[in-house]
């Protein structure tokens, strides 16, 4: 439960500290004194967005600290999931600095607002008169049905199948788009692939091909010149080899007389050997170089085709052309692969859709069963709050498409008057009627949802007289199992308080600020009397106040 709330430098509150009890805690006070501002501060401590305009003193920071006693609420695992230190007395603090920066802490550990909000869902349920607008929202109505039906597991199973259904649907759509693209390009890619493969250039090198072509095309000239080289080296007269050998022997005769000559002779001998090798290689090349018209034609075709394809695909070599071929093979193969993947996904999608349909039917069946209990319970509470002739209905129908919450369309129908058909709440109900419907739903939710603290912000708007007394009984019933903190303007409700706070303005010489007093028994009676008769308290109003309190 919310044990203590301390507020510093917020709106028209300079500094207040409130200690709440179990059961029914009532807040009353002067109009404009800051009753709802108090709950605005509580909302800030639980993750609402902040604005520096709310600072009482623009030069000081605002600090809001809420202490919760949570030992019996089994929140240890949540604290562990949020990476927070657990304590039975958990302290939540929010700071808003004049520069606009805000900080949040849980048990002195800095946290993000998202973390704070996740924790707040387990600490407080704040309901205001503005929440009557929520009554017509599908999410709000389905939440009520699912809580009554205890649909946690059924809904979770449906949502698991729904996520799989959505993922598969998206994957199929993406594959279908890819398949269309691949099919549009398939003929071009296949033609380009065939063209490269038919060129039969695997393992070839363009420089090697061009060299061979040049050699064969000039075979006769090459042969003639090589033969001339061979003749010059080993011919009968004036041959290079004969002349070099003769020079060798001349040097040999005098090499013993001069070491430099011996070195020259050694070099000359090496040249003779190199010339001989050159001659043999020239002869070998000449023997291997023969005119071959068929081979020249083949080489011409290969070189021309290779150059054409290299230019076409904007590469620089046959090796790069082969890489292009490999890429085209992958692209053409992808079309078949995508078709196989698509069929597999479509089969899986069909099975998932069947499971989703079954889960949706189970969820709908459970909700329809629960809707009867909801209608009965709401009618019972409406009767308690002075609406015995009210008609409340839950209308369920099938959606055309699946949604995260199921396949159910839902609407709450209502009419407060006997003999008239129920219609949507926002079309038929007055403010007071809506407040009582909201109270009835909250009373029902309180029985189904474990929450440490319930906070009602003037949800009794539009109610008076005997109805107010009946509403007060509902407040008291709720507070048996829940800590209930309620802002009210009705003396009948305030009279049921187990702890009563009175909010009032204090005007000093410089600035107005809000004060809050925790009333003792006598002050509680006086506050109720004042609510009954105005500022002037009479013995009659005091007697009436005591009577209300004893009821």
LOTOR-606810 format. One record per residue (C-alpha): x, y, z. Coordinates in steps of 0.02 Angstrom, whole numbers, padded with zeros to 5 digits, always signed. Last residue first. Example, Ala and Ser with C-alpha at 12.3 -4.5 7.8 and 13.67 -1.06 7.14 Angstrom:
LOTOR-606810
+00684-00053+00357 +00615-00225+00390 
***
This chain:
LOTOR-606810
-01211+00228+00456 -01117+00297+00608 -01022+00427+00506 -01180+00490+00423 -01265+00510+00592 -01118+00605+00662 -01124+00723+00514 -01311+00749+00535 -01283+00795+00717 -01146+00916+00668 -01259+00990+00535 -01398+01013+00665 -01280+01088+00791 -01234+01216+00658 -01075+01241+00559 -01062+01401+00458 -00941+01367+00316 -01063+01264+00214 -01204+01151+00275 -01166+00971+00228 -00982+00988+00180 -00955+01090+00338 -01036+00953+00441 -00922+00824+00361 -00770+00931+00403 -00832+00955+00581 -00852+00769+00608 -00676+00734+00541 -00608+00874+00653 -00681+00783+00803 -00608+00615+00752 -00438+00683+00707 -00404+00759+00537 -00242+00743+00438 -00213+00920+00375 -00150+00970+00205 -00083+01141+00158 -00078+01221-00014 +00019+01379-00053 -00025+01557-00096 +00119+01678-00113 +00203+01832-00041 +00113+01895+00114 +00043+01724+00159 -00112+01642+00087 -00140+01464+00148 -00255+01360+00041 -00343+01206+00108 -00338+01017+00092 -00422+00907+00222 -00366+00728+00246 -00481+00596+00322 -00427+00423+00377 -00549+00280+00402 -00664+00378+00291 -00847+00327+00278 -00907+00504+00312 -00813+00567+00160 -00927+00462+00051 -01089+00536+00120 -01009+00708+00129 -00984+00709-00060 -00845+00816-00135 -00727+00670-00156 -00543+00628-00180 -00520+00444-00144 -00377+00337-00080 -00427+00153-00068 -00313+00022+00009 -00389-00137-00051 -00483-00286+00020 -00607-00198+00136 -00583-00035+00040 -00692-00097-00103 -00841-00124+00012 -00818+00050+00088 -00820+00131-00083 -00974+00031-00128 -01060+00091+00031 -01015+00270-00014 -01098+00246-00183 -01257+00200-00090 -01248+00358+00014 -01216+00461-00141 -01370+00386-00224 -01476+00447-00079 -01429+00626-00116 -01297+00667-00245 -01198+00601-00393 -01137+00704-00542 -00953+00676-00502 -00922+00521-00394 -00766+00480-00495 -00684+00624-00403 -00506+00556-00416 -00511+00375-00360 -00344+00295-00309 -00330+00107-00282 -00176+00041-00192 -00091-00129-00175 -00169-00201-00333 -00224-00381-00356 -00352-00382-00495 -00513-00480-00492 -00609-00408-00345 -00546-00233-00380 -00600-00253-00560 -00782-00272-00507 -00774-00116-00399 -00688-00025-00541 -00826-00078-00660 -00961-00019-00541 -00869+00145-00512 -00858+00173-00699 -01044+00138-00718 -01077+00258-00573 -00971+00394-00652 -01055+00366-00820 -01224+00390-00739 -01169+00551-00657 -01099+00619-00820 -01253+00569-00919 -01261+00406-01017 -01338+00385-01191 -01216+00411-01334 -01050+00386-01244 -01112+00225-01165 -01163+00142-01328 -01349+00103-01330 -01470+00005-01222 -01651-00005-01278 -01775+00092-01173 -01911+00018-01063 -01833+00060-00896 -01710+00204-00896 -01524+00197-00859 -01474+00132-01028 -01311+00047-01070 -01213-00046-01203 -01031-00096-01185 -00951-00138-01352 -00839-00278-01411 -00769-00337-01577 -00680-00501-01550 -00543-00580-01653 -00406-00578-01523 -00315-00442-01427 -00169-00426-01549 -00295-00414-01692 -00356-00544-01816 -00461-00485-01963 -00645-00483-02003 -00690-00456-01821 -00819-00569-01742 -00953-00503-01624 -00973-00469-01438 -01101-00354-01357 -01089-00332-01169 -01250-00266-01093 -01298-00150-00951 -01480-00103-00919 -01516+00014-00776 -01682-00002-00686 -01607-00025-00512 -01488+00125-00531 -01462+00183-00352 -01281+00139-00318 -01321-00035-00252 -01425-00075-00407 -01277-00026-00513 -01172-00148-00411 -01289-00294-00445 -01309-00246-00627 -01119-00241-00646 -01105-00415-00568 -01239-00489-00681 -01169-00409-00839 -00992-00462-00795 -01048-00641-00761 -01135-00650-00930 -00983-00574-01015 -00874-00708-00938 -00954-00846-01043 -00938-00740-01200 -00757-00702-01155 -00714-00886-01132 -00793-00930-01299 -00701-00787-01385 -00534-00842-01314 -00562-01024-01365 -00616-00968-01538 -00463-00857-01555 -00349-01002-01502 -00430-01115-01632 -00413-00983-01767 -00232-00953-01718 -00193-01140-01729 -00271-01143-01903 -00174-00987-01953 -00014-01068-01890 -00045-01222-01999 -00081-01114-02152 +00071-01006-02118 +00183-01161-02106 +00118-01219-02275 +00141-01045-02348 +00316-01037-02276 +00365-01203-02357 +00290-01151-02524 +00382-00985-02516 +00547-01066-02474 +00533-01182-02625 +00485-01038-02738 +00626-00932-02667 +00751-01071-02706 +00690-01085-02885 +00711-00898-02911 +00874-00898-02816 +00953-01020-02940 +00948-00888-03075 +01028-00761-02961 +01160-00882-02897 +01208-00933-03073 +01218-00749-03121 +01340-00718-02979 +01448-00865-03034 +01451-00799-03213 +01504-00627-03149 +01647-00711-03056 +01694-00800-03219 +01700-00630-03304 +01819-00571-03169 +01937-00714-03215 +01913-00676-03400 +01982-00502-03366 +01939-00318-03347 +01754-00312-03308 +01616-00202-03379 +01493-00342-03413 +01477-00298-03597 +01660-00250-03617 +01721-00414-03544 +01590-00507-03646 +01650-00430-03810 +01835-00455-03766 +01806-00639-03726 +01704-00665-03884 +01840-00588-03993 +01978-00685-03905 +01886-00851-03913 +01836-00831-04097 +02010-00779-04150 +02083-00924-04052 +01970-01049-04139 +02010-00976-04312 +02196-00979-04274 +02180-01159-04215 +02096-01208-04377 +02225-01116-04482 +02376-01197-04398 +02543-01121-04452 +02685-01204-04361 +02781-01137-04215 +02842-01286-04115 +02996-01317-04224 +03039-01132-04225 +03021-01123-04036 +03139-01272-04018 +03267-01197-04138 +03264-01033-04042 +03284-01130-03879 +03435-01223-03948 +03517-01063-04010 +03488-00973-03845 +03563-01118-03751 +03718-01111-03863 +03731-00924-03838 +03720-00948-03649 +03861-01080-03654 +03971-00968-03762 +03934-00821-03646 +03987-00923-03495 +04150-00968-03583 +04181-00785-03618 +04158-00744-03434 +04285-00876-03388 +04404-00813-03520 +04394-00637-03452 +04431-00701-03277 +04582-00796-03342 +04638-00637-03429 +04630-00544-03263 +04737-00678-03183 +04881-00644-03305 +05010-00765-03367 +04907-00923-03350 +04771-00846-03457 +04885-00831-03608 +04841-00985-03712 +04663-00988-03646 +04631-00815-03712 +04664-00868-03890 +04563-01028-03865 +04410-00931-03809 +04423-00810-03955 +04415-00959-04073 +04265-01028-03981 +04179-00859-03994 +04211-00850-04180 +04147-01026-04210 +03991-00997-04103 +03952-00833-04193 +03962-00914-04363 +04085-00830-04482 +04070-00978-04600 +03983-01144-04575 +03833-01082-04477 +03809-01112-04290 +03756-00944-04216 +03711-00851-04374 +03620-01005-04439 +03515-01020-04278 +03469-00835-04287 +03418-00854-04470 +03313-01006-04423 +03226-00901-04290 +03191-00764-04417 +03117-00883-04543 +03012-00976-04414 +02941-00814-04341 +02899-00749-04515 +02810-00911-04559 +02718-00924-04392 +02650-00746-04391 +02466-00789-04360 +02519-00932-04248 +02620-00819-04133 +02490-00680-04125 +02355-00805-04084 +02462-00885-03948 +02498-00715-03870 +02313-00665-03878 +02261-00826-03791 +02392-00807-03654 +02345-00625-03623 +02160-00673-03614 +02184-00812-03489 +02075-00967-03500 +02019-01077-03356 +01833-01070-03405 +01813-00973-03568 +01684-01087-03648 +01591-00944-03735 +01434-01050-03710 +01447-01023-03521 +01455-00834-03541 +01306-00824-03659 +01205-00949-03557 +01229-00841-03402 +01179-00682-03492 +01022-00766-03560 +00979-00836-03388 +01001-00666-03307 +00891-00580-03437 +00755-00714-03424 +00757-00709-03232 +00745-00520-03211 +00555-00508-03196 +00549-00675-03109 +00676-00617-02981 +00579-00458-02945 +00415-00553-02930 +00498-00682-02817 +00569-00545-02705 +00396-00469-02685 +00326-00640-02645 +00467-00670-02523 +00431-00506-02432 +00245-00545-02421 +00282-00721-02359 +00398-00653-02223 +00267-00526-02168 +00131-00658-02156 +00251-00774-02065 +00293-00640-01936 +00110-00593-01913 +00056-00774-01889 +00199-00809-01769 +00150-00655-01668 -00032-00710-01671 +00011-00887-01615 +00100-00818-01461 -00041-00691-01438 -00171-00831-01435 -00072-00930-01307 -00052-00774-01198 -00238-00739-01210 -00282-00916-01155 -00155-00910-01014 -00212-00743-00945 -00397-00772-00978 -00455-00769-00797 -00632-00744-00864 -00662-00593-00752 -00491-00523-00796 -00516-00559-00981 -00686-00474-00982 -00618-00317-00898 -00467-00310-01012 -00583-00328-01162 -00680-00173-01109 -00525-00066-01082 -00446-00121-01248 -00608-00088-01342 -00618+00091-01283 -00792+00152-01237 -00760+00153-01049 -00596+00248-01073 -00687+00414-01087 -00759+00382-00913 -00576+00387-00865 -00588+00575-00854 -00677+00555-00687 -00513+00486-00623 -00446+00312-00587 -00268+00283-00526 -00215+00101-00502 -00058+00100-00395 +00088-00015-00354 +00098-00149-00488 +00073-00032-00636 +00196+00086-00550 +00338-00040-00574 +00320-00039-00763 +00301+00150-00759 +00463+00173-00661 +00557+00061-00782 +00493+00164-00929 +00538+00324-00836 +00717+00264-00824 +00794+00216-00657 +00924+00281-00536 +00940+00167-00382 +00900+00255-00217 +00764+00128-00173 +00684+00168-00341 +00749+00330-00414 +00694+00452-00550 +00783+00602-00622 +00719+00752-00719 +00805+00887-00819 +00702+01042-00855 +00832+01171-00803 +00733+01205-00643 +00760+01024-00590 +00623+00894-00575 +00659+00752-00452 +00559+00592-00433 +00576+00470-00289 +00505+00295-00263 +00540+00214-00094 +00503+00030-00067 +00472-00032+00109 +00474-00222+00085 +00640-00194-00003 +00700-00261-00171 +00856-00195-00256 +00819-00164-00440 +00873-00255-00599 +00700-00235-00679 +00681-00424-00692 +00741-00442-00511 +00617-00309-00452 +00479-00402-00544 +00534-00567-00465 +00524-00493-00290 +00349-00421-00317 +00257-00544-00205 +00126-00420-00141 +00137-00454+00047 +00296-00355+00080 +00240-00206-00024 +00238-00058+00096 +00255+00090-00022 +00342+00256+00007 +00316+00398-00117 +00439+00542-00138 +00411+00696-00243 +00552+00822-00258 +00539+00984-00357 +00699+01079-00386 +00725+01259-00335 +00740+01420-00435 +00565+01414-00511 +00485+01405-00339 +00318+01316-00349 +00384+01214-00497 +00245+01150-00611 +00304+01256-00757 +00462+01149-00760 +00360+01014-00848 +00355+00829-00805 +00292+00673-00894 +00207+00542-00788 +00320+00406-00715 +00253+00352-00546 +00317+00500-00445 +00237+00614-00572 +00070+00528-00548 +00081+00556-00360 +00111+00740-00395 -00042+00745-00507 -00136+00661-00366 -00100+00808-00253 -00141+00929-00392 -00313+00846-00395 -00346+00908-00218 -00259+01076-00245 -00355+01210-00150 -00457+01253-00303 -00621+01212-00217 -00588+01189-00032 -00555+01019+00037 -00583+00833+00039 -00466+00682+00034 -00529+00514+00097 -00424+00363+00144 -00526+00202+00149 -00438+00044+00205 -00254+00039+00251 -00179+00200+00312 -00097+00348+00226 +00040+00463+00291 +00045+00632+00205 +00188+00756+00190 +00169+00930+00119 +00293+01061+00058 +00274+01213-00054 +00119+01152-00143 +00047+01275-00269 +00125+01179-00416 +00259+01067-00338 +00400+01130-00227 +00411+00981-00109 +00291+00834-00100 +00298+00688+00023 +00183+00538+00004 +00180+00401+00135 +00117+00223+00156 +00048+00182-00017 +00000+00000+00000 
***
